[in-house]
Amino acid sequence: MMGWFTSQWRSALFNFRYITWPKWCKRQIKLDIYLALNDPYSYLLVQLLPALEQCFDVKLSLHLISENLPSDTYAANAWHRWAWQDCQALAVEYHLPPMTEKPSLRSVVTGQQLWQLQPKTLTNAIALFHQTWRNDFTCHYPHSTPVINSLITNQMDMISRGFYLPASIYCMGEWYWGLDRLALLSERLTTLLVNKPAQTAHFFANTPADFLIKQGEEPSPSPVALLNNSTPQPMIIYLSLRSPYSYLGLVKAQTLAKKYQLPLLIKPVLPLVMRGAKLSKNKLKYIYLDARRQCQLLSVPFARFVDPLGKGIENCYQLLPYVAQQNAQIRFFEVMFQAVNVQGINLADQRNMLKLCRSIDLDYHAAVQYATEHSWHAMVEQNQQELTALGFWGVPCFQYQQTAVWGQDRLYRIEQAIIEQQKLQ
């Protein structure tokens, strides 16, 4: 399945279906936007859509759904807590009105009823989101079957197209979730030459471009770091070998650590599926394709993916106590991530593990023997408990002193914390 997603045949078919054919027919590019009234990311996204409409000759089609799918939400309470905190920060960073309170259930239900009664214009949608999130209704409506059916229909339409979250945009066969991917969408629309005259869309890109570099280049140490002679506090990354975002996050974290002369600690955890989560094909597909295009953007190699789930994870993680004892965690995970995401090596085969360990001068047999007396399960479980205590559930997560974030898109907040701390020293 992953091979098909990245094949030239699929790319050619998509280009013909979504670009060549519409151009022949002189069709306007359509953006299908799926929103949920009780989703904070949707509330932020809808406020930025006018800039998209102003800058590009596209048609916006708005669809209201309920919220993220229960089957794709692991540790829902933790996810909702993070989403609220994250969106409060995003509102400030995007210069949007502050988010001070959540909408009540009555307001959400009333807003859903009014959505059905009004024309689906962007102006109406923004006004309705503001009214819902400010709990600003003078009267309230109960649930109604037609509205519920409409929400379900839109949700099923989104699923059939291959996605699972609100605050998402479907454009010419590709999905763009939340504010984080508006810059990518803007870039794609620009390449298709649908800019309106004298208009340019500028979206705050959450990727911390000030420290991210292309592969093969060495980051220059920060002047702040060079002036600081005290013992630096480490930056911590919680990751999973199965997670493509963890692979990208490790590359970014290494760059950040080099720039600010910080030690980097790697704390692996088990993949969500090995902890009981059930992930849909839509979620797995999006994670893979999105991580792949993010890697391409930064010239980070991402050629093939051989799923290490199960035996591959066990073969790798059993070596962790010895790897930690040898202080070789960073190089070890570099090689393992390259094997999974670039070289297409099956880690379930112990012969491959032996070859990979030899490539970094790690004694595979000594590591296996060491594992008989030192439990990798206890190490990974301790990491998971720390991650849970931070309020997170999945990876990658990053921590520097009191600042902790989820997702490689939020590393810029870690950099901000590092700068502030080093200025105090």
C-alpha positions in Angstrom: 0.0 0.0 0.0 2.8 2.4 0.9 4.5 1.5 -2.4 1.5 2.6 -4.3 1.1 5.8 -2.5 4.6 6.9 -3.5 4.6 5.4 -7.0 5.0 7.4 -10.2 1.8 5.8 -11.6 -0.2 7.2 -8.7 1.4 10.6 -9.1 0.7 10.6 -12.9 -3.0 9.6 -12.3 -3.5 12.3 -9.7 -1.9 15.0 -11.8 -4.2 14.0 -14.7 -7.4 13.8 -12.6 -6.9 16.8 -10.4 -4.8 19.2 -12.5 -4.7 18.4 -16.2 -8.4 17.4 -16.7 -9.8 20.4 -14.7 -7.6 22.7 -16.7 -8.9 21.3 -20.0 -12.5 21.7 -18.7 -11.6 25.2 -17.4 -12.9 24.2 -13.9 -12.1 26.4 -10.9 -10.0 24.6 -8.2 -12.2 23.6 -5.3 -11.2 23.3 -1.7 -13.4 21.1 0.5 -13.1 22.3 4.1 -14.4 20.1 6.9 -15.0 21.9 10.2 -16.5 21.1 13.6 -18.0 23.7 15.9 -16.6 22.3 19.1 -13.1 21.8 17.6 -10.6 24.6 18.5 -8.5 24.0 15.5 -11.5 24.5 13.3 -12.3 27.8 15.0 -8.7 29.0 14.2 -8.7 27.7 10.7 -12.0 29.3 9.7 -10.7 32.7 10.7 -7.7 32.4 8.3 -9.7 31.2 5.3 -10.5 34.7 4.0 -6.8 35.2 3.4 -6.8 32.1 1.3 -9.9 33.2 -0.6 -8.5 36.6 -1.1 -5.1 35.4 -2.5 -6.2 32.5 -4.7 -8.8 32.0 -7.4 -10.4 29.0 -5.7 -13.9 27.9 -4.6 -14.4 27.2 -0.9 -16.9 24.5 0.0 -17.6 24.3 3.7 -18.8 21.1 5.4 -19.8 20.8 9.1 -19.0 17.5 10.9 -19.2 16.6 14.5 -15.6 16.1 15.8 -12.6 13.8 15.4 -13.5 10.2 15.0 -13.6 8.2 18.3 -11.8 5.3 16.7 -8.9 7.5 15.9 -8.6 9.3 19.2 -6.4 7.5 21.7 -6.3 9.0 25.2 -9.1 11.4 24.3 -8.9 13.4 27.5 -5.2 14.1 27.1 -5.7 15.0 23.5 -8.4 17.5 24.3 -6.3 19.1 27.0 -3.4 19.5 24.7 -5.6 20.8 21.8 -7.0 23.5 24.1 -3.6 24.7 25.3 -2.1 24.4 21.8 -4.8 26.5 20.2 -4.6 29.2 22.9 -0.9 29.6 22.0 -1.7 29.4 18.2 -4.2 32.2 18.5 -1.5 34.5 19.9 1.0 33.4 17.3 -1.4 34.0 14.4 -2.6 37.3 15.9 -6.2 36.0 16.2 -8.7 36.9 19.0 -7.7 35.1 22.2 -9.5 31.9 23.2 -10.7 32.4 26.7 -13.5 29.9 27.1 -14.8 26.7 25.5 -18.3 26.6 23.9 -21.0 24.9 26.0 -22.8 21.8 24.6 -26.0 24.0 24.3 -24.1 26.5 22.2 -22.6 23.8 19.9 -26.0 22.2 19.3 -27.6 25.6 18.6 -24.8 26.5 16.3 -25.2 23.2 14.4 -28.9 23.9 13.9 -28.2 27.5 12.7 -25.6 26.2 10.2 -28.3 24.2 8.4 -30.6 27.3 8.2 -28.0 29.7 6.8 -26.2 29.9 3.4 -22.8 28.2 3.7 -20.8 31.3 3.1 -17.5 32.0 4.7 -18.8 35.2 6.3 -21.7 33.3 7.9 -19.4 30.5 9.0 -17.0 32.9 10.8 -19.8 34.7 12.5 -21.4 31.5 13.7 -18.1 30.1 15.0 -17.5 33.4 17.0 -21.0 33.2 18.4 -20.6 29.6 19.4 -17.2 30.0 21.0 -18.4 33.1 22.9 -21.5 31.3 24.1 -23.4 34.3 22.7 -26.8 32.8 21.9 -29.9 34.4 23.4 -32.0 31.3 22.7 -31.0 27.7 22.2 -32.2 24.9 19.9 -32.4 21.1 20.7 -30.9 18.3 18.6 -32.8 17.5 15.5 -32.6 14.5 13.2 -32.0 16.3 9.9 -29.0 18.2 11.4 -27.6 15.0 12.9 -28.0 13.2 9.6 -26.3 16.1 7.8 -23.3 15.9 10.2 -23.0 12.1 9.7 -23.3 12.5 5.9 -20.5 15.0 5.8 -18.4 12.9 8.2 -18.8 9.8 6.0 -17.9 11.9 3.0 -14.7 12.9 4.6 -13.9 9.3 5.6 -14.6 8.1 2.1 -12.1 10.6 0.8 -9.4 9.4 3.2 -9.4 11.6 6.3 -10.4 11.5 10.0 -10.1 15.0 11.6 -11.9 18.3 11.4 -10.0 21.5 10.6 -8.9 19.8 7.3 -8.8 20.9 3.7 -9.1 18.5 0.7 -7.5 19.9 -2.4 -6.9 18.0 -5.6 -6.5 14.6 -3.9 -4.4 15.8 -1.0 -5.3 16.6 2.6 -4.0 19.6 4.6 -4.8 19.5 8.3 -5.1 22.6 10.5 -3.1 25.8 10.4 0.2 23.9 10.2 -0.3 23.0 6.6 -1.7 26.3 5.2 1.8 27.2 4.1 2.1 24.0 2.1 -1.3 24.5 0.5 -0.5 28.0 -0.4 2.7 26.9 -2.0 0.9 24.2 -4.0 -1.8 26.7 -5.2 1.0 29.1 -6.2 2.7 26.5 -8.4 -0.7 25.9 -10.1 -0.7 29.6 -11.0 -4.1 30.4 -9.4 -2.9 33.5 -7.5 -5.0 36.5 -7.9 -3.2 39.5 -9.4 -0.9 41.3 -7.0 -1.9 39.0 -4.1 0.4 36.8 -2.0 -0.6 34.6 0.9 1.7 34.8 3.9 1.0 32.2 6.6 3.0 31.8 9.7 4.8 28.5 9.1 5.1 26.6 12.4 8.2 24.8 11.2 11.0 26.7 12.9 12.8 27.7 9.7 15.4 29.7 11.6 17.2 26.6 12.8 16.1 23.9 10.3 18.6 23.2 7.6 18.9 21.0 4.6 20.6 17.7 4.9 24.4 17.8 4.6 24.7 21.3 6.1 26.1 22.0 9.5 24.1 24.4 11.8 26.1 27.4 13.1 26.1 27.6 16.9 23.8 30.3 18.3 25.6 33.4 19.6 23.6 33.0 22.8 24.9 29.4 23.1 28.5 30.5 22.5 28.3 33.1 25.3 26.9 30.6 27.8 29.7 28.7 29.6 27.5 26.9 32.2 26.5 23.3 32.0 23.5 23.1 29.6 20.3 21.4 30.5 19.4 18.5 28.1 16.6 18.5 25.6 14.6 15.3 25.7 12.7 13.6 22.8 10.2 10.9 23.4 9.9 8.9 20.2 8.8 5.6 18.6 10.7 3.7 15.9 7.4 3.1 14.0 6.5 6.8 13.9 7.6 8.7 10.7 7.1 12.0 12.6 9.6 10.7 15.2 12.1 10.2 12.5 11.6 13.7 11.2 11.5 15.0 14.8 14.8 13.4 15.7 16.5 15.1 12.6 15.1 18.5 13.7 15.9 18.0 17.4 19.6 17.1 16.5 19.8 20.3 14.5 18.4 22.3 17.4 20.7 20.7 19.9 23.7 21.4 17.8 22.8 25.1 17.4 22.4 25.7 21.1 25.1 23.3 22.2 22.7 21.1 24.2 22.8 17.4 25.1 20.0 15.4 23.5 18.4 12.6 25.4 16.3 10.0 23.5 13.5 8.2 25.4 11.8 5.6 23.2 8.3 4.3 23.9 6.2 1.6 22.3 4.1 2.4 19.3 0.4 3.2 20.0 -0.7 0.0 18.4 1.4 -2.0 20.7 -0.2 -0.1 23.6 -3.7 -1.1 22.5 -4.7 1.7 20.2 -6.5 1.0 16.9 -5.5 3.3 14.1 -7.6 3.5 10.9 -6.1 3.2 7.5 -6.9 6.8 6.8 -4.9 7.9 9.8 -1.9 5.7 8.9 -2.0 6.8 5.3 -2.1 10.5 6.2 0.7 10.2 8.7 2.9 8.5 6.2 2.2 10.8 3.2 2.4 14.0 5.3 5.6 13.0 7.0 7.0 12.1 3.5 6.2 15.6 2.1 7.6 17.3 5.2 10.8 15.3 4.7 10.9 16.3 1.0 10.5 19.9 2.0 13.6 19.7 4.2 15.6 17.4 1.9 15.5 14.7 4.6 15.7 11.2 3.0 12.4 9.3 3.0 12.2 6.7 0.3 10.6 3.5 1.6 8.8 2.4 4.7 9.1 -1.2 6.1 6.8 -1.4 9.2 8.8 -2.6 12.2 5.6 -3.2 14.3 5.9 -6.3 16.5 9.0 -8.3 16.0 11.0 -5.5 14.5 10.3 -3.2 17.4 11.2 -6.0 19.9 14.4 -6.8 18.0 15.4 -3.2 18.2 14.2 -2.3 21.7 15.8 -5.3 23.3 19.2 -3.7 22.6 18.3 -0.4 24.3 19.8 -1.2 27.7 23.2 -2.0 26.1 22.9 1.0 23.7 22.3 3.3 26.7 25.2 1.7 28.6 27.4 2.4 25.6 26.0 6.0 25.3 25.2 5.3 21.6 21.4 6.1 21.6 21.5 8.9 19.0 23.6 7.0 16.5 21.6 3.8 17.1 18.3 5.5 16.3 19.7 7.3 13.4 20.6 3.9 11.8 17.4 2.3 12.8 15.2 5.1 11.4 17.3 5.1 8.2 16.7 1.3 7.9 12.9 1.7 8.3 12.3 4.9 6.3 15.0 5.0 3.7 16.7 1.7 3.1 13.6 -0.5 3.4 15.2 -3.0 5.8 13.1 -5.5 7.7 14.1 -5.3 11.4 12.2 -8.4 12.2 15.1 -10.3 10.6 17.9 -10.7 13.2 20.5 -11.0 10.4 19.6 -7.4 9.4 19.9 -6.3 13.0 23.4 -7.8 13.1 24.5 -6.0 10.0 23.1 -2.6 11.2 24.8 -2.9 14.5 28.1 -3.7 12.8 27.7 -0.6 10.7 28.0 1.5 13.9 30.6 -0.7 15.7 28.0 -2.0 18.1 28.5 -5.5 19.4 25.1 -7.2 18.6 25.8 -10.4 20.5 27.0 -8.5 23.6 23.8 -6.4 23.4 21.6 -9.4 23.2 23.4 -11.0 26.2 23.1 -7.8 28.1 19.4 -7.8 27.5 19.0 -11.1 29.4 20.0 -9.3 32.6 18.6 -5.8 31.9 14.9 -5.4 31.0 14.2 -3.1 28.1 10.5 -3.4 29.0 11.1 -1.6 32.3 13.1 1.2 30.5 10.4 1.8 27.9 7.6 1.6 30.5 9.4 4.2 32.6 9.6 6.5 29.6 5.9 6.0 28.9 5.1 6.9 32.5 7.1 10.1 32.2 5.3 10.9 29.0 1.9 10.4 30.6 2.9 12.6 33.5 3.7 15.4 31.1 0.1 15.0 29.8 0.9 13.4 26.5 0.0 10.1 24.9 1.8 9.8 21.5 5.0 10.8 19.9 7.2 12.6 19.1 7.2 14.8 22.2 9.9 17.2 23.2 10.9 18.7 26.6 13.3 21.3 27.7 13.1 22.1 31.4 9.4 23.1 32.1 8.4 23.4 28.4 7.0 20.3 26.8 5.3 20.0 23.4 3.7 17.3 21.2 4.6 17.1 17.6 7.6 18.0 15.4 5.6 21.1 14.2 5.9 22.6 17.7 9.7 22.5 18.1 9.9 26.2 17.6 8.4 26.6 21.1 11.2 24.5 22.5 13.7 26.9 20.8 11.9 29.9 22.3 12.3 28.3 25.8 16.0 27.6 25.2 16.6 31.2 24.1 14.8 32.6 27.1 16.7 30.3 29.5 20.1 31.0 28.0 19.5 34.7 28.2 18.9 34.4 32.0 22.2 32.6 32.5 
